[in-house]
Amino acid sequence: MSFSNKLENTYLNILRYVILIVATVSLVAVAIAGSMAINAAFSSPPKEPEKIKFEDRTNDLKKGFTIGNFKKDSPTKTEVKPQAPDKASEEKQKDDSFRALLKDSISKIADNFIIYEREIRKAEMDKGKLENFIANYPFNSGLRREKQIITFYFDTLASLTGDLANQTKEIAKLPEEKRINPDKLLEWHLQQVNRAVETVDEARAQRDIEFLKQQEAYAGKKASTYTYISAAGGAFGIFLVIIMLFIMVKIERNLRPLQQMVDSGKNTSA
């Protein structure tokens, strides 16, 4: 066998191994891309998470409404938000329904303030006027008019003023400047309620952001289905081409001895 034939056989052997490697990689790529396409095509859309309800978090939020926490804080003046005439009329109807619903809580709050004022300032207060003031205070201060929030406001105020009434005798022993100012207490309480509302709003916003990200990821996954299918098809096409090339090389190698025998016969005859 001539040197050129040996070199050609060597190249054919190398080509055969290269073809086998490329064909195997192509087939693996087909399997991977196909499985990813199937996974993307049959993936389930994200389920919308449960809504965050204000009333579900009230037990935790109520814990901070104590006279002790009031003494630690320094309340600032609550800004009153003006309303348009039409809206104010509409909101007034809601306010009246809230007052009727929370009549017992408002009465309890008024009783607690009366106990405090009677002990501290030795003064009697008109309960009817006090109840009216207490009932209007959150609405005049811009508190959001939702049943759960309004209920939370008066429930926590009833608890806070109950705490105040229970500490009245101890507070009465303090100097005037260290005694609790009911107006400041109302301002601080309203601020704490607004903070609680903001906390729930932030949790809702975070929930919506996370759900939106899940939806975007799902949409991207669905869109990638066609990419995976194309990749699988392309890899399979390469596999077929490589296999055809491998068959051609195999045929060439099998025919080479026969060709050599024919050539040898011609040379012998000559």
Beta strands, then each sheet from edge to edge (+ up, - down):
end
